[in-house]
């Protein structure tokens, strides 16, 4: 069950959450009195107060009282819920995105790919959700200028989720991934780590085989990726 289904949010509360996100789009948080907020929402002050209380109890907003006013911020859980709603509606009203194209240059990474992919907590999830036992290492690609929008699109799409985990020595963060095709030849998967040493212009690729040998790649080579986008009725996003 995904975030949207778990929330079972009533329509009026969902509208209020949408409006709060819209009002805070420039600053990330609002400083309002309940009366002012009620005017913007076109509901009574009592109803506005009740909505805020329930949204806060559900962990969808955060409120901090400052005298007669308060700051309101939509939490990451609240934003995730709105994103899921957004993509559901896109599938209804628009032709769904089937793939995203990226292009970049291959470079040698920090040598940590084999360490992370070798962790059983990652390897088991990747094998189960992607359908192959990953080669212990990643292919590092620095995107060319002009692909910022496509990279941002990936961040907001409902990709396959890889959960974080903890061992006796340390914790490992979550990630997202999606099946892809590299250079129109080999099926691979793109990995988007939530915590990474690289900037947002870098993506990592995993495969069941050594891609450098398979495709005869070297640092500086141009690599093209076609990332397949799973939709709600297909993706294992939980």
N, C-alpha and C positions, 0 to 999 in steps of 0.2 A: 504494500500500500504506500502511495507517495504522499508528499507533504500536503498537497491540495486535498486529497481524499481524507487524510487523517484529521484535518482541521475542521471539517464539517461546518464551515462558517456560514452563518445566516447571511442572506443577500444584503440586508441593511448594514450589517457590520462590515461586510466586504466592500461596500460602497464607501463607508467611512474610512477604511484602511486605504483604499485607492486615493481618496481625496487627501488624506494625510501625506501620502507619498508624493502626490502632485504638488502640494503646497510646500513641501520641504525639498523639492528637487534642486534648488539653487544652493541651499545652505546645509542640507543634510539633517537639520533639526528645526523645529518651530519654537518660538516663544510667544505664547498666547494665553489669554484668559478663556475659560470655558465659554463665556458669552460670545467672544469674538469668533471662536471656532464654530459655535452653533450657527452664527450668521453665515459663515462660509459654507457650512454643510447644508444650510437651509433646513435645519431641524431645531427642535426646542432645546433650551439649555439643559433640561433634565435628561433628554434623550442623548445629547452629546456626552454628558457626564457618564451616563450608563454605558455608552459605547466604549469610551476610553477605559473605563474600569475593566470591562470584559476583554478588550483587546490586550490590555496590560496583563491580565491574569493568564491569558493564552500565550504570553511571551512574544506577541507580535509587535508591540511598541514598548518603549521605555519612557517613563515620566519622572521628572524631577521638579519638585515644588520650589518656587522662588517667590516668596511673598504671596501676592494675589495672582501671580502669573505662574506658568510652568513651562518647561521645555519638553517637547515631545519628539522622539526619534523613532522611526520605523526600524525594528531590529533586523538582523540578517534572516531570521526565520520568517518575519513578515515579508521581506523582499523576495525570499525564495517562493513563498506562496503566491505572490503577485506575478512572479516570472512564470510559474507553472500555468497560472490562469492565462497569461499573455500568450504562451505558446499553444495552449488548447484553442484559444480563439483564433490564432493565426491559422491553425489547421482547418478551422471551420470556414474562415473568410478568405484565405489566401491559398495559393498553390504552395504546399509545404516545401521547405528546403530539403533537397535530397543529398546534396554534397557541397563541400566547401573546398575551393582550390587554393593551395599555398605553394610558394616557390621560395627556395632559399639555398644557401651554400653550406656544404658539409664542413664541419670542423671537429677537431679532437677535443673532447670534453675534459673534465677533471678526473676522469678515471673512476668515478663512483657508480656508473651505471650498472656494472656487473655486481657490485656490492648490494645495491638496492634490489635489483631484479632477483638476486640470489636469496633474498629474505623469503622464508617460507610463507609469511603472512601476505606478501605481494604475489609470489609465484602461484600459489594455489588459487587466488582470486582471478589472476590473469588467465590461467589455464581454463578455469570454469567459465568465465564470462566471454573470453575471446576465442576459445576453442583450440588453443595450441599451447604447448609448453614453451615459454619464451627462452630464446638464446640469452645467456647471461651477459648482457651488455645492451647499451642503447646507441642509436645513431643520432648524433646531435646536429640539428639544422638551424642556422641563423637566417631568419626570414629577410628577404630583400625589402627595401623601402617600398611602400605602396600597398603592403598587405596588412596594415594595422587594423582596418575594418574587419577583414576576414578573421583575423586572430581574435578580435573582440567578440565577434559573432560566436566563435567556438566557446568562449567563456560563458555565454548566456544560454547556450543550448542544453537540452536535457540529455547529456552524454551518459555513457555507462559509468557507474560509480565504483571506485575502489576505496574501501574503507581503511582508515588508519588503524594502527594497532600498537601494542606495547610489549616489549620483551623484557627480560631481566636487566638488560643493559641500558635501553633507551626506548623512546617512543618514535613512531614513524607516522608521518602525516598522510591524509587522504589524497586521492587523485581522481581525475576523470580520464576516460579514454574512449576511443572510437576506432572502428575498423577503417582502414584506408588502403589505397593502392599507391605504390611509389613508382614513379617514372612509367606508369601504365604497364607495369610488368609483374610486380610481386605484391601479394596481399600482406599488409602489415597492420600495426596499430599505433596511433598517436597517443602519447601519454602527456597529460597536463597536470603536473604536480601542484598541489596547493601551496607547498613550501618548496622553494627551489633556490639554488645558488645563482641561477641564470635570470636574465631579464625576460620581459614578456615577448621579446623578439626571437626567443629560442624555443623550439619544440623538440621533443625527444621521441624516437621511434623504436618500437620493439618488434621482433619477428621471431619465427621459430628457427631461423638460421642466421648465419653471419652475413649481413647485408653487404659489407664492404667487399667480401670475397665473391658473393653471389653476383653482384652487379658491377664488380671491378671498380669500386668507388675509391676516391682519394680526397684528402682535404682540399677545399676550394671548388670541387665539382658542384654544378647546379643540380638540385634535386627538386622534382615536382611531386606534390602530394594531392591526391583526391580523397578527401575525408568523407566517408559515408555517414550521413546523419540519421540516427535512429529516431523514430517517432513514438509517441506515447503508447500506441498499441503494439509496438515491437520491442522497444528498448527495455533492457534490464537495468533500470536506473536506480533501483533500491540498493 
